[in-house]
Amino acid sequence: WEAGSISEAVVSTQSTGMQYAMSDLMNSYRELAVMCASSLVISFVIILLLGWIAQVIIYAIALLTAIACIAGPAYFWYVWYEAKVEYDESTLQLESASENVTTLMYYAIILSVICLIVLLLIIFLRSRVGLMVTLFKEAGFMVMRMIVILFTPIILAIFIMAWAALWTFVSGYIYTAGTPTDLEFTRQYLVNPNNVTDANVTMVYFKDHDYIIWVWLYHLFGLYWGTEFFLACHEMAIAGAFVQFYWTRDKRKVHFPVLRGIWWVFRYHLGTVAFGSCIIAIIQLIRTILAYIQNKTKDSQSEFVKYLLLCLQCCLWCFEKIMKFINRNAYIYTAFKGSAFCTSCKKVFGLLLSNVVRVGVINCVGMFILFIGKFLVVIVTAILGYFMMKNDDDLYFWAIPVLIASIFAFAVAHTFFSVYEIGIDAIFICFAEDETKNDGTPGREYYMSKNLMEWVDNSGEAIKNLRRKKKQQKAQARVGKSNDVNMEDM
């Protein structure tokens, strides 16, 4: 009886808590609307300032890391010195104390070597970090010139949700598909206390076809392929908008880049995105089959088979991440070259391999900076909600509306910053191709901006040629205007 009372009390408490939470959400809908709108504004502001924020964060991290690399080994050597002096002055020198001193020395040596390597990496990669900061600034400039690009993920979400709804609808038909089969059995009925009658009963059930497992696999593959196809179309459309800005010398002549990027995908590159997304879908299907095998055999498999399946799953996960990385950059290359998928993969792999250090810095440090940006949006939104609701007497738990608004803020920030991330990758691939094909001399001028031009080998000569060309264009414009004035006088 006591156990039943406890369970009823727990259920009642949970129900009451849910009622309070729903009441708080209804009573704070105005504050929720303000916080959600504020997350949009904050995301816009951070994207606008991200180039300068990234620069401050990067150099602050580099400075703190350098200080830690100097202070850490110094502290360990100090601890070792104190332990050694204490051991030498001790009248009773135990073997454990000697081993402790030796261990501290080894730790200090290992830490010193690691910190020295990190310091050398900071010094060696400082120029690459500068390039990444410039890429952030260029991406911010382009995003501000086509602000509508930040809302393209909403269209993507609508397509994916429609695809998921269609897939679920068809899944219901597959689940209920089968062959009608009679099931006969005998059932006893009690007519009266002394009379039991047997009756034959026939029921109909739907028996699964032998090939239904293959239908499910085909259907699941369709889900993976369709989802990856929409994601690939979005990535290529965004990349198409950014590459238009990069490969146009006069940025003022770029009109409707987002719409043109979407048009290019559906007019020229559907086969490329279909093939690339198909590869990812096949890998995901293999991973799903492997996970199904793991689940079915988890109680009967040996330790060797268990670790083998785990290693295969890990390798497939890594392979999927690598292919997604190559696919995204191949889509970017296709967006401005118009080449086929395999050709783009080959070309972009060569570009990435020749800039492997830059790629490592941009992906590692860049991802961290973008995460800091998302985190900043969430924190500012949560703090705003706290100050708006902490003194509201109508709320039982102000933390629940703040949590809901914070989740929404993270979704908004992730949506906006995903576009920014694709833009950075697109600008970098264009920069690497521009650096490979051109050298800044007359007739082979760079398409990159002056800020990016500072990070090529012959930047000084290229900038001089750029200034000389601009002066010539201004002189030609003045001559043209003077000719027009003379014609009007005549």
C-alpha positions in Angstrom: 0.0 0.0 0.0 2.9 2.4 0.9 4.6 1.7 -2.5 1.4 2.5 -4.3 1.0 5.7 -2.4 4.5 6.8 -3.2 4.1 6.1 -6.9 0.8 8.1 -6.9 2.5 11.0 -5.1 5.4 11.0 -7.7 2.9 11.0 -10.6 0.9 13.7 -8.9 4.1 15.8 -8.3 5.1 15.4 -12.0 1.6 16.4 -13.2 1.6 19.5 -11.0 5.1 20.4 -12.2 4.0 20.1 -15.8 1.0 22.3 -15.1 3.2 25.0 -13.4 5.5 24.9 -16.4 2.7 25.3 -18.9 1.3 28.1 -16.8 4.7 29.9 -16.7 4.9 29.6 -20.5 1.5 31.1 -21.0 2.0 33.9 -18.5 5.4 34.9 -20.0 4.6 34.8 -23.7 5.4 38.5 -24.1 8.8 38.0 -22.5 9.4 35.0 -24.7 8.6 36.9 -27.8 11.0 39.7 -26.7 13.8 37.2 -26.0 13.2 35.4 -29.3 13.3 38.7 -31.2 16.4 39.7 -29.2 18.2 36.5 -30.3 17.6 37.5 -33.9 19.0 41.0 -33.3 22.0 39.7 -31.3 22.8 37.1 -34.0 22.8 39.9 -36.6 25.0 42.1 -34.5 27.5 39.3 -33.7 27.7 38.3 -37.4 28.4 42.0 -38.3 31.1 42.2 -35.7 32.4 38.7 -36.0 35.6 39.6 -37.9 36.8 41.9 -35.0 35.4 39.6 -32.3 37.3 36.7 -33.9 40.5 38.7 -34.0 40.2 39.6 -30.3 39.4 36.0 -29.2 42.1 34.5 -31.3 44.9 36.7 -30.0 43.6 36.5 -26.4 43.7 32.6 -26.7 47.2 32.7 -28.2 48.4 35.1 -25.5 46.9 33.0 -22.7 48.3 29.8 -24.2 51.8 31.3 -24.5 51.6 32.4 -20.8 50.4 28.9 -19.8 53.2 27.3 -21.8 55.8 29.4 -20.0 54.2 29.3 -16.5 53.3 25.5 -16.5 56.8 24.1 -17.0 58.3 26.7 -14.8 56.0 25.7 -12.0 56.7 22.0 -12.5 60.5 22.6 -12.4 60.0 24.6 -9.2 58.1 21.8 -7.6 60.8 19.3 -8.7 63.5 21.6 -7.3 61.7 21.9 -3.9 61.2 18.1 -3.8 64.9 17.5 -4.7 66.2 19.9 -2.1 63.9 18.4 0.6 65.1 14.9 -0.4 68.8 15.9 -0.3 68.5 17.6 3.1 66.5 14.7 4.6 68.5 12.4 6.9 66.2 9.4 6.1 66.2 9.0 2.3 63.4 6.6 1.4 63.2 4.9 -2.0 59.6 6.2 -2.5 60.8 9.8 -2.1 63.6 9.2 -4.6 61.1 7.8 -7.1 58.8 10.8 -6.5 61.6 13.2 -7.3 62.5 11.3 -10.5 58.8 11.1 -11.6 58.5 14.9 -11.1 61.6 15.4 -13.3 60.1 13.3 -16.0 56.8 15.1 -15.8 58.6 18.5 -16.0 60.6 17.3 -19.1 57.6 16.0 -20.9 55.5 19.1 -20.1 58.4 21.4 -21.2 58.7 19.6 -24.5 55.0 19.8 -25.2 54.8 23.5 -24.3 57.8 24.2 -26.4 56.1 22.5 -29.4 52.9 24.5 -28.7 54.9 27.8 -28.5 56.6 27.0 -31.8 53.2 26.2 -33.4 51.8 29.6 -32.2 54.8 31.4 -33.7 54.6 29.4 -36.9 50.9 29.7 -37.4 50.5 33.4 -36.6 50.3 34.3 -40.3 47.7 31.6 -41.0 45.6 32.9 -38.1 45.8 36.3 -39.7 44.4 34.9 -42.9 41.5 33.3 -41.0 40.6 36.6 -39.4 40.6 38.2 -42.8 38.3 35.4 -44.1 35.9 36.2 -41.2 35.8 39.8 -42.2 35.3 39.1 -45.9 32.5 36.7 -45.1 30.8 39.3 -42.8 31.1 41.9 -45.6 29.4 39.6 -48.1 26.7 38.5 -45.7 25.8 42.1 -45.1 25.6 42.8 -48.8 23.0 39.9 -49.2 21.3 39.7 -45.8 18.5 37.6 -47.2 21.0 34.7 -47.4 20.6 34.2 -43.6 17.0 33.1 -44.0 17.7 30.4 -46.6 17.9 27.7 -43.8 14.2 28.3 -43.1 13.4 27.3 -46.6 15.6 24.3 -46.2 13.9 23.3 -42.9 10.5 23.5 -44.7 11.6 21.1 -47.4 13.2 18.7 -45.0 10.0 18.6 -42.8 7.8 18.1 -45.9 10.1 15.2 -46.9 10.0 13.7 -43.4 6.2 13.9 -43.4 6.0 12.2 -46.8 8.4 9.5 -45.6 6.3 8.9 -42.5 3.1 8.7 -44.5 4.6 6.1 -46.8 6.0 4.2 -43.8 2.5 3.6 -42.5 1.6 1.9 -45.8 4.7 -0.3 -45.7 4.1 -1.2 -42.1 0.6 -2.4 -42.8 1.5 -4.2 -46.0 1.2 -7.9 -46.1 -0.7 -11.0 -47.3 -4.1 -11.7 -45.6 -3.8 -15.1 -43.8 -6.4 -17.1 -41.9 -5.6 -18.0 -38.3 -7.8 -20.8 -37.0 -8.0 -21.9 -33.4 -10.5 -23.4 -30.9 -12.0 -21.4 -28.1 -14.1 -22.6 -25.2 -17.2 -20.7 -24.2 -19.0 -21.2 -20.8 -22.7 -21.5 -21.6 -23.8 -22.3 -18.0 -21.9 -23.5 -14.9 -22.2 -27.1 -16.1 -21.8 -26.7 -19.8 -18.6 -25.7 -21.7 -18.8 -25.5 -25.5 -15.9 -25.5 -28.0 -16.1 -23.2 -31.0 -13.8 -22.9 -34.0 -12.7 -19.3 -34.6 -11.1 -17.9 -37.7 -9.2 -14.6 -37.7 -7.4 -12.8 -40.4 -4.0 -11.2 -39.9 -1.5 -9.7 -42.4 1.7 -11.7 -42.8 4.8 -9.8 -43.8 6.2 -10.6 -47.2 9.6 -12.2 -47.4 11.0 -9.2 -49.1 9.7 -6.6 -46.7 13.1 -6.1 -45.1 14.4 -5.0 -48.5 11.5 -2.6 -48.9 12.4 -1.0 -45.5 16.0 -0.7 -46.5 15.0 0.9 -49.8 12.7 3.3 -48.0 15.3 4.1 -45.4 17.8 4.8 -48.1 15.3 7.2 -49.6 15.0 9.1 -46.4 18.8 9.5 -46.1 19.3 10.4 -49.8 16.4 12.9 -49.8 17.6 14.6 -46.7 21.2 14.8 -47.8 20.1 16.0 -51.3 18.3 19.0 -49.8 21.3 19.8 -47.6 23.6 19.6 -50.6 21.3 21.9 -52.6 21.4 24.4 -49.8 25.2 24.3 -49.5 25.7 24.7 -53.2 23.2 27.6 -53.5 24.9 29.4 -50.6 28.3 28.7 -52.1 27.0 30.0 -55.5 26.0 33.3 -53.9 29.4 33.8 -52.2 31.5 32.9 -55.3 29.6 35.4 -57.4 30.9 38.2 -55.1 34.4 36.8 -55.1 34.8 36.3 -58.9 33.3 39.7 -59.7 35.9 42.6 -59.7 33.3 45.3 -59.3 31.1 44.1 -56.4 28.5 46.7 -57.2 27.6 44.7 -60.3 26.5 41.7 -58.3 22.6 41.6 -58.4 20.4 39.0 -56.7 23.2 36.6 -55.9 21.1 34.3 -53.7 18.4 33.8 -56.3 21.0 33.3 -59.0 22.8 30.7 -56.8 19.5 28.8 -56.3 18.8 29.0 -60.1 22.3 27.6 -60.9 21.7 24.6 -58.7 18.4 23.6 -60.3 19.5 24.6 -63.8 23.0 23.1 -64.0 24.1 21.1 -60.9 21.3 18.8 -59.8 23.3 15.8 -61.0 26.3 16.8 -58.9 24.4 17.3 -55.7 22.4 14.0 -56.3 25.6 12.0 -56.8 27.4 13.6 -53.8 24.4 13.1 -51.5 24.0 9.5 -52.7 27.5 8.7 -51.5 26.7 10.0 -48.0 23.3 8.2 -48.0 25.0 4.9 -48.8 27.5 5.3 -46.0 24.7 6.2 -43.6 22.7 3.1 -44.7 25.7 0.8 -44.1 26.1 2.3 -40.6 22.4 1.7 -39.9 22.7 -1.9 -41.0 25.8 -2.4 -38.9 24.1 -0.8 -35.9 21.1 -3.2 -36.4 23.5 -6.2 -36.5 25.2 -4.9 -33.3 21.8 -4.6 -31.5 20.6 -8.1 -32.6 23.8 -9.9 -31.7 24.9 -7.9 -28.6 24.1 -10.8 -26.2 25.7 -13.6 -28.3 28.8 -12.0 -29.8 32.3 -12.5 -28.5 34.5 -9.7 -27.2 36.5 -9.8 -30.5 33.4 -9.5 -32.6 32.1 -6.7 -30.4 35.3 -4.6 -30.7 35.5 -5.4 -34.4 32.0 -4.0 -35.0 32.8 -1.0 -32.9 36.0 -0.3 -34.9 34.0 -0.7 -38.2 31.3 1.8 -36.9 34.1 4.2 -35.9 35.8 4.0 -39.3 32.5 4.5 -41.1 31.7 7.5 -38.9 35.1 9.0 -39.8 34.7 8.2 -43.5 31.3 9.9 -43.5 32.8 13.1 -41.9 35.6 13.1 -44.4 33.2 12.6 -47.4 31.0 15.4 -46.1 34.0 17.7 -45.9 35.1 16.8 -49.4 31.6 17.1 -50.8 31.1 20.6 -49.4 34.3 21.8 -50.9 33.5 20.0 -54.2 30.1 21.8 -54.3 31.9 25.1 -53.8 34.4 24.3 -56.6 31.5 23.3 -58.9 29.7 26.5 -58.1 32.3 28.6 -59.8 33.9 26.2 -62.2 30.9 24.2 -63.4 32.8 21.0 -63.4 31.4 17.5 -62.7 31.4 16.0 -59.2 34.4 13.7 -59.6 36.5 16.4 -61.3 35.6 18.9 -58.6 36.6 16.4 -55.9 39.9 15.8 -57.6 40.7 19.5 -58.1 39.5 20.6 -54.6 41.5 17.8 -52.9 44.6 19.1 -54.6 43.9 22.6 -53.4 43.2 21.4 -49.8 46.4 19.3 -49.8 48.5 22.2 -51.0 47.0 24.4 -48.2 46.8 21.7 -45.5 48.1 24.0 -42.7 45.7 26.8 -43.6 42.9 24.2 -43.7 43.7 22.9 -40.3 43.9 26.3 -38.7 40.7 27.5 -40.4 38.7 24.4 -39.5 39.9 24.0 -35.9 40.2 27.6 -34.7 37.3 28.8 -37.0 34.9 26.2 -35.6 35.8 27.3 -32.1 35.2 31.0 -32.9 31.8 30.1 -34.4 30.9 28.1 -31.3 31.9 31.1 -29.1 29.6 33.2 -31.3 26.7 30.8 -30.8 27.4 30.6 -27.1 27.4 34.4 -26.8 24.0 34.6 -28.4 22.6 32.1 -25.9 24.2 33.7 -22.9 23.0 37.2 -23.7 19.5 36.0 -24.4 19.4 34.0 -21.1 20.7 37.0 -19.1 18.1 39.3 -20.7 15.4 36.8 -19.8 16.6 36.5 -16.2 16.4 40.2 -15.6 13.0 40.4 -17.3 11.5 37.5 -15.2 13.3 37.3 -11.9 10.8 39.6 -10.1 7.6 38.4 -11.9 5.3 37.1 -9.2 3.0 35.3 -11.7 5.7 32.8 -12.5 6.5 29.7 -10.5 9.7 28.7 -12.2 11.2 31.6 -14.3 14.0 29.2 -15.4 11.6 27.3 -17.7 10.8 30.2 -20.1 14.4 31.3 -20.1 15.4 27.7 -21.0 12.9 27.6 -23.9 14.1 31.0 -25.2 17.8 29.9 -24.9 17.1 26.8 -27.0 15.4 28.9 -29.6 18.3 31.4 -29.5 20.8 28.5 -30.1 18.7 27.3 -33.0 18.7 30.8 -34.5 22.4 31.3 -33.9 23.2 27.9 -35.4 21.1 28.7 -38.5 22.8 32.0 -39.1 26.3 30.8 -38.3 26.0 27.8 -40.6 25.6 30.2 -43.5 28.6 32.1 -42.3 30.6 28.8 -42.1 29.8 27.9 -45.7 30.7 31.4 -46.7 34.2 31.1 -45.1 34.8 27.8 -46.8 33.7 29.2 -50.2 35.9 32.3 -49.9 38.9 30.2 -48.9 38.5 27.8 -51.8 38.2 30.7 -54.2 41.2 32.3 -52.6 43.3 29.2 -53.0 42.2 28.8 -56.7 42.8 32.5 -57.3 46.3 32.2 -55.8 47.1 29.2 -58.0 45.8 30.5 -61.3 46.9 34.2 -61.0 50.0 36.1 -59.9 48.9 39.7 -59.8 50.7 40.8 -62.9 49.0 42.7 -65.7 46.6 40.3 -67.5 46.6 37.9 -64.6 45.3 40.1 -61.8 43.9 38.6 -58.6 40.2 38.6 -58.0 40.6 38.7 -54.3 40.2 41.8 -52.2 43.1 44.0 -51.0 42.8 42.5 -47.5 43.2 38.9 -48.8 45.9 40.0 -51.2 48.2 40.7 -48.2 48.4 36.9 -47.5 49.8 35.8 -50.9 53.5 35.5 -51.5 53.9 38.4 -53.9 51.4 40.7 -52.1 53.5 43.8 -52.5 53.7 43.7 -56.3 50.1 42.6 -56.6 48.9 45.5 -54.5 51.0 47.9 -56.6 49.4 46.5 -59.8 46.0 46.8 -58.3 46.5 50.5 -57.4 48.0 51.2 -60.8 44.9 49.6 -62.5 42.5 51.6 -60.3 44.3 54.8 -61.3 44.1 54.0 -65.0 40.4 53.3 -64.6 39.8 56.6 -62.8 41.8 58.4 -65.5 39.8 56.7 -68.3 36.6 57.7 -66.4 37.7 61.3 -66.2 38.6 61.3 -69.9 35.2 59.8 -70.8 33.4 62.5 -68.8 35.4 65.3 -70.4 34.6 63.9 -73.9 30.9 63.8 -73.0 31.1 67.5 -71.9 32.8 68.5 -75.1 30.2 66.7 -77.2 27.4 68.6 -75.3 29.2 71.9 -76.0 29.3 71.2 -79.7 
